[in-house]
Amino acid sequence: MSCLFCKIIAGQIPSYKVYEDESTLAFLDINPVNPGHTLVVPKKHFTNIEEADEPTVCQIIKIVKKIGLSFKKNLATPGYNLAVNNDPAAGQIVPHLHFHVMPRLLNDGLRPWPQKKYQANQAEEVLNKIKIK
């Protein structure tokens, strides 16, 4: 077992557990963007979101909601970001599906990613390629 998160799930590496049930583990990120930054992972190994079955993804989202509510109630954060870096090209470092739940504070200095504009006819071309029928 070489997966870092699988080792955490197995208890081979210590973690600060925020939540645990039979299929899901949530623990503090050791390099948080803000205090409370939590990772939510399925206990079964999936490399990315496409590999995971729907019940697993639904369970993760249920836990994300609970953690977000806990942030608002117990850390007094006015909001939070949810992120999945899906595959290395998107910044995924640990190849085990995980959701980041990051508490946000007003004026905390974190910025969203830069936005771009579509070129002429580019939106229609992209839409035709990705539209689900």
Buried (B, 14 or more C-beta within 10 A) or exposed (E): EEBBBBBBBEEEEEBEEBBBEEEBBBBBBEEBBBEBBBBBBBBBBBBBBEEBEEEBBEBBEEBBEBBBEBBBEEBEBEEBBBEBBBEEEEEBEBBBBBBBBBBBBEEEEEEEEEEEEEEEEEEEEEEEEEEEE
